[in-house]
Amino acid sequence: MTSESSASSDDQAPGGVHGAREAYGTHEVFRDPWGIPHLRAADALALAYAQGRVTALDRAWQLEVERHRAQGSSASFLGADCVAWDRFARQSRIDDTARRCYAALDAEDPGTARWVRAYVDGVNDGLGAGAARDERFARTGLSPTPWEPWVPLAIWTATHILFAGFATKLWRDRVARALGEDAATLFATDGPGTAGSNGWLVPGDRTATGAAIIAGDPHRFIEDPGVYQQIRLSCPEYDVLGLAVPGVPGLAHFGHTGSAAWAITNAMADYQDLYTEQLRGEGPGLEALGPDGVWEAVARHTEAITVAGGEGAPATTVEVEVLETARGPVIVNEGGRTLSLRYPPRVREDLGFAVLPALLRARTVADIDRAFDGWAEPVNVVHAADSEGGLLHRVAGAVPLRDNTNRLRPVPAWDRGHDWRGWAETPVEPVQGFAVMANARGIASPLGVEFAPPHRANRIRELLSGSADWSPKAMADVHGDTRLASAEPLLALLPALDGLSPAAADLRARLLAWDRHMAADSTDATVFSAFRTATVRRLAADPVFADLAGAPAGPEVFHPWLYLVPRIGYALEGLLTTSLLPGLDRAAHVRAALEETASAGAPDAPWSQVHRLAPWSALPDPEAEWPGLGGDHDCVNATSSVPGFTDLTARASAARYVWDLARREDSLWAVPLGADGVPGSPHHRDQLPLWARCELVPVVTDWTRLTKESA
């Protein structure tokens, strides 16, 4: 891990290091045994500067990858595989939206805008030294360039623009066309492109100390470096620790101020709409049909994406047409179909960044509640507690009021009945017993269409009900639970099967005797997954789904939402019980899958041997060895495989946390890799073995137990 004194290339860093450092005053950097930065500064601006600088020192490569992704320029050094994303980023106007939101923030809340600029100044002053630590810059020819003040807002938008899963509306539309209108939500479940989380709040009357505990884990695609950064931010005004999003100041999602703490999960709300547009004309005269038959001007320009050549080949360019109607940016314009995207930050010119410094200053649940009143994107369920017994369970974020059809499928732009009509009130509920959030139907139900199955939430409630003296350390058992309740509908079909071969009958007996846990060392879990895979693939081959089985059309960035096999894998429970498919012979497919699995020979490998982590990396390391894991997509330990497609897991807990309101120093946390984003550094992957076992590391709050870096 680099130190302040080791930044030998300071004078080459973008922005001019010494001038900015003098402008913000001194700060101190401490590290705990896991290399986690603890920052101390004279005031909030100096602290924001320090957060930006230490993040750039530790994670320069990650920051520059995220900046380029937000600006639609990642193909310039990562190559042709990134063109699909870069095209979407430009067509959806991510960078332009961030610029507009920052301009509005600067005009309406100059204090917060200045705080964001301080973070950006710190990033710019650390990028040169951070890049010098990471050989990936030289390997790709990437040179860090100075950030503009709106880059954190662009990174935030790029990170969350697909969170609400608006691409699912493309899938529902395809399903309705193939199977009828009543079947539009047939595949409703936690789809492959969404991100979920677990979270639970245990009040003081159920803990060993008499103070509340908040715990949980956000489920995201696991990336290398990790998407969350453990960090502590301390100045005379506040002393807060939590999980930051690299490239964004403050602690938006998970934090502990000492006397109050908060955590979020994805509310699964629907707050983005797709509009079918009708265009006419060409060039600057291009128009779109708006409400009441009025033809409206369409903003139009072209941009060029630079694409790095491979094996020394020269770079090329790809031209992108960028269109925007009165509804929003056009993200699909091919095959005779034009769709625009309407999303709140572009409409409101607000990302809710004023919430970030307000959360750092929070001392009570009431403070946290007031801060989240200004939350915008994405829409989250919030848990909060304080040391005085205050509790909070609410939804936060901007959800438009509009016709229910908007939530389901693309709607006609020319029909005024699909206009947005203001903003929904966000629900709040009292905490009774304990509060659980796991993306299932519940507090956020009025705001969404599709939610996660209830299994994770139900299992967490069941486990929490088993004790009235919870401690932070005991929460690791909840995090690591591997019971797979969603296996039951498939297994329930086995007893009625007749005419089985002896091998299939033996396999049936084994599966019915299985304890339903996807434990890392379970061979029965591996057998079940093989049987489930065979079932999913046989269902996908049924003629009833023939019109959904072809290769997805439209922009490549939306294809993960449009493949039939993963959709059947995630929706298997519902497909096995629905009355909407009378021609589907489920028993025949299950019988054939059982026979197929039996004839292939029951695999004897433990689940962790085939269920291995497969994280995303901008530059994959072919020599990397990733651990095997327990759990599955409907377990509390939500290590998501894609049933029918792969047993590998790319999505899992991007962090785990336990916030103790009695003694913050008894809190615990862990991330999938480590605190440092540089491959080969001591703290790049030192938490990985613990994370794989659902173990957490102690939060260190005593400054005397930390190692101070040289100034």
Order of alpha helices (4+ residues) and beta strands (2+ residues): alpha-beta-beta-alpha-alpha-alpha-alpha-alpha-alpha-alpha-alpha-beta-beta-beta-beta-beta-beta-beta-beta-beta-beta-beta-beta-beta-beta-alpha-alpha-alpha-beta-beta-alpha-beta-beta-alpha-alpha-alpha-alpha-alpha-alpha-alpha-alpha-alpha-beta-beta-beta-beta-alpha-beta-beta
